[in-house]
């Protein structure tokens, strides 16, 4: 099988970042409008979700510590809808994988799945909310603001979505997703209005990450400012997110998919494929990729390979690693089923890459435009074949490292991802960091 040689390309555009994440988080909470709502002795629920957030533990702990300084009694509640197989144990395990647990935070972590119907929204639909959060004197969230993988709207992923879907538990997630993308785009704000009126939510910490997945901005958004401020933060987040620096390619090889990288496993904003039922692909989607292969499902996904169907080809080990419980629960709740149809599997990475090259509709193999990335969250470094290198020579803020080389495979025919991307999540995982 022919596999093109590749060269390392690094994106070098300057990125904003927060120097001291823990201290900044603490100061933001203590000096915020929301802090004036916290009184000594109040029991405050800190809502934490299932996304992989850089500096997650430092941010969550600083939030807890700031609340203690204000005299409150904080505890953590899981705010991740149906993730973790929609079970208390599964959600506890997910949070613990990010070290969001009693041991590291020094406060109780509550993952019960019980939710209460707190009323109906303007659509006449029930609004559900975590019972433990409802019993608290105040609720705050720790939420990353970013473009959503399924739709475009005024509010996408962020504080409001965590309030409606995350704290809505399985009932809330199911309710919104039952309407498809219009439920996500149009009903979340309507349910949010009910939550603002009938729950003790007081404010949320908005986290924005840059293209290097570093913490770019932190901001406490008070409940009174949420409707105006979160859309502005979303625009900022969209401008900072990592993207591939070319309009199209014949083959894209992704080392790992996973819920820690994207709610869709592989971010459609990065790969240019939405794959939403009864919805045509936008002609303006960039990049336009003919053939996509994914080699593994991340360990942090705990067998939930949601979105693996965005790829065309994969490995048999990735398919064998799928845990049917959380995989089915997440997809049946989300109701975006096309993305998780199982790709064709092969025994080795070499076969996956080789068959991607052979079927990419470029019969002159020496002209194949190939890109290899570790996942769709970390796209600062990538390996490109010579024809694709030619396409990006004039793109600003790109560093071309070394020379063209053969992709490194081990004796079993599997790609040595840690060698290609030593600083990636996988690279750090293998090193034990």
N, C-alpha and C positions, 0 to 999 in steps of 0.2 A: 504494500500500500504506500502511495506517495503522500508524504506529509511535508509541507514547505518548511524551510528554515525560517527562523524568527530572530528579531532583535528587540532588546528591552527599550521601551519608551516610557518616560516619566513626565507626568504633568506637573509643572512648577509654578502655576499662577499663585501669587500671594494670597494667603487665606487668613481671615480674622480668627483669633482664638482667645479664650479666656486663660490668663496666666495661672491663677490660683482658683480652681473651681470650687473647692470646699469653702474657702474664706469668702469668695464672692457670693456663693449661695446663701451662706449664713447672713452676711450683711444685707443682701437683698430682702430676705424675709424680715429681719429685724427692723429695717427702715421702710418697709412697705406700708401702703394704706391698709392692706389685709391684716397686718400685725395689730392694728388698733381694734380689730374685731375679736382678738384672742384675749381672754381674761384668765387669771390664775385659777387653776383647778379644772379648767375645761378639758374634756376628753376630745382629742382631735384625731380624726382618721386621716391617714396619709395614703392616698390611692396610688399604687404602683402597678404598672402593667407588664406585659410579656415581651416587649421589644428590647432588642439589644441596644443599649444606650451607652456611649462612651462615658467613662467616669460615673457610671450609674450608682455604684455603692457610695462614692464620695458625695454625690449630690443628694442621695436619699438620706445618708447619715447627717449631713449638714442641715438638711431640712428638719429632721427629727431633733437634732441638738438645738436648733434655733427655737423650735416650739417649746422645748424644755426651758430655755432661757426666758421665754415669755411666761413661764409658770404653768404651761399646759401639760397634760398627760397624753402624749402621742402614742398611737399604735398604727400599724400598717394594715390596709385592706387590699386584697387582690382586685385589680380592675382590668380584667382581660377577657370579658365576654365568655365565649365558649372554649377558649384555648385550654390546653392541658387536659383534653378529653372531657371538658366540662365537669371535672370532678375536683373536689377540695384537695385531694392528695396530689393530683396532677398539677394544679395551679401552685401549690406549695413547692413542688419540685422545680417548676419553672422559675419561680422567684429565687429559690435557693441556688439555682445554677448561676445566677447573677450576684450571689452572696447577699441577697435581700432576705435576711432571716434574723431570728432572734439573736443568734450568736454574734453577728456582725453589727446589728443596729441597737441591741440592748433594749428592745421594746417588743411587745407581742406582735405577731404576724398572723392575721386572720384570713382564711381562704374559704370560708363557708360559701356555698353556692346559693343560699336562700336569698330571694329577692321579693320585694313587695310592690304591688300595683299601687302607684301613688296618684293615679288619675289618668285622664285621656288627653291626647294632644288635639290640635285643630283638625287632624285627619280622622278623629274619632278612634284612634288607636291607643291601646294601653301603654303607659309609660312605667317601666320597672326600675327599681333601684335596690342596691345592696342593703339588706336589713341591718347589718352591723354599722354601715355608714349612716343610715337613718337614725340609729340610736345615739350617735355621737353628738356632741355639742357643736362641733364644727368639722368640716371636711375640706382638705386641700388636696391638690393633685400634683404629681410629678409627671409631666407630659412632654414628649418630644413633638414639636411642630414641624411638619414636612408635607410635601405633596403626597396625595393618596395614590394608590396603585390602580384604582378602579374608575375614578371620575374626576372631574374638574368642578370646583364650586367655591363659594365664598369661604366656607369652612371645610377643611379636608381632615388630615390627621392632626390631632392636637388635643387641647383641653376639652373642647366641646364634645368631640368624639369619645374621649375617655369617660366623660360624664354620662353619655347616653348609652354607648355600647359596652364600654369596659365595666362600669358600675351597674349597668343593666343586667349583668351576668348572662346566662344562657338565654333567658326570656327576652331581655332587651336586645341582644345581638340577633336573635331569631326574628324578632318583630321588625327591626329595621331592614335586615337583609331580605326578608320575604318580599319586599317591593323592588329588589334589584338595585340598580344604580340610582334610580330616582329616590328610593328610600334613603340612601346614603347622602345624596346631594340635598334633597329638599325636606325630608322628614326629620333628620337629626336636629336642625335648628328649632323645629316645632316642638319636639320632645324636650329640647334643651330649655325652652321657656317654662315648661311645666316643672322641670328640675330646679330652675332658679327660684320658682315661687314656693315649692313645697319641700325643699331639702335644706340641710344646714351647710351646703357648699359656700365657702367664703372666698376662695381664690386658688390660683394654680401657678406652679412654676413652669414657665415655657422654656424649653431647651431647643436651641437651633444648632445643628452641626454643619461644619463646612465640608468641602469636597474630600478632605482627608479624614473625615469622620471624627474630627476633633470638636470639642465644645466651642462653638463660635460666639454664642450669645446666651445669656441667662436673663430672664426677666420674670418678676412676679406680677401676674395679671389679676387684679382684683375683680371680684364678681361683677361690680358695676361697670368695669371697663372692658369686659370680655367681648362684647358684641362689636365694639369698634377696633380693639387692639389685635385680636387674634388674626383677622384677615390681613392686617399689615405685616404681622410676623410671618404668615404663610408666604407672602410675596417675597420677603427677604430670604426665607428658607429655599424657595424655588430657585432663586438666583445663585445660591451657594452650593446646591447639590451637585455631586459628582456626575459627570457625563462622559461618554466616549467621544473622542475628538474628531470623529469622521461621520459623514452622512450615510454611509452604507458599507457593507462587507459581505463577502460570500459565506464565511464561516465564523461563528463566535463560539469559542469553547469556554465554559464556565466551570471552574474547579468545584465549587460547592453551591448548592441552593440551600435555603433554610429560613425559618421564621426569624432568626436573629439578624438576618440580612435584609429581609423585606417581608411585609405581611403577605405578599404574593410569592414568597420563596425566591423569586428572581424579579427584580423591580422592572415592571413594564416601562417606566419612565426612562430606564437605562437601555433596555434591549429593544425598545420600539415595537413591542407586541402587546396588545391589550387582551385579546382572546376573550371577549365577553359575548355571551350568547345573544343572538339576534341584533348584534351591533357591528356595523362594518368597521374595519380598521381605518383609522384616519390617514388620509393621503399625506398629511404633513408629519406623520410620526418619523422621528429620527432616533437612531439610525435604522435603515432598512436592511435587515439581515435575512439572507436566504435560508441558511441552515444553522441551527443552534444545538450544541451538545452540552450536557451537564454530566459531570463525572461522579459526584458524591452528594449525599445529604449531610448537612452539618450535624455534629454530635449534639450541639445545643438545641436542635429541633426535636430531640427525643422521639424520633420516628415519624414526625409530622412533615411529610414531604409535599405539603400544599404547594401548588404552582409548578410541580415538576413537569407538567404537560406543556409549559411554555417552551420547553426544549423538544426537539424532534427525536434525538437519540440520547441514550444514557447507558449506564453499566448495569449488569445484573445484580451487582452488590448493592447499588443504590436502591433498586427495586426491592431486593430482599430485606433491606433495612427499614422498610416502611412498617410502622405500627398501625394496623387497621383502625384501632380505636380512636386515637386523636386525629388521624388523617381523615377518616370519614366524618367524625363529629364536626371538625372545623369546616370541611367543605360543604356538608349538608346544611350547616347553619349559614355559611356565607352565600351558598347558592350560586357560586361561580364555578360551575363544574367543568367547563371546557379546559380550564387551566390545569386541571389535575388528572386529565386522562393520561394513562401511562404510556410513555414513549417506548419505542423499540429498544430492547436491551442487548448488550454484548458483554462478553466475558472480560475484555480488557479495555483500558483507556485508548490504547493504540488503535483498536478496532473502531471505537466510537469516533475518534478524530479522523481516521482514514475514511470511514464511510461518510462522514460529514463532508469531507473534501470531495469524494467521488460523486456525491449526489447534489452538489451545490449549484448545478446548472452552469458551471464554467468548465467546459471540456478541455481547455488548454490549461493543464494543471499548474504550469509554471506561472500562470497569471492569477491564481487563486489568492484572494484577499482574506487572510486569516488573522484573527485576533484571539489571544488567550488572556483571560482575567481570572483572579482567584474567586470572586463572587461579585454581585452587583452593587455591593456597598462600598467596596474598596477598589476604585478604578483609577487611582493615581498612577499605578504601575501596570503596564500591559506589555505583552509580547506580540509583535506584528510581523507578518511576512513582508517580503520585499515590495510587492505591488501595493500593499496598503501603506507601507512606509512612504512611498512616492506620493500618495494622496495627502499625507499630513506634513510634508516637509515645510510648507509655508504657514502652518498653524502656529500662532504665538504661544509662548510658555510651554514648549515641549523640549525635553532633553533626550537626546539619542545616546544610549549607553552601550559601549562595546561594539561587537560585530554580529553579523548573522551567524546563528548557531543552530544545531539540531536540537529539537525538543528532547529533554532527558527522560528516558524511560528506565524503569528498573527491570530486573530479570524476568518479572512476570508480565511485562508489557504495560505497566501502569505508570502514569505521568508522575514524576517527582515534584509535586506541587510545592513542597517546602523549599526546594532548591530554587525554583522560579520566583516564589513569593515568600521569602523568609520573614517578612514583617507583617504578613497577613494574619487574620484570626487563626487560620489553620496552622501557619508557621509558628505562632506563639503557643498554640495549644500543644503541638508536638514537642516544643521545647520545655513545656511544663509551666509556662508563664500565664 
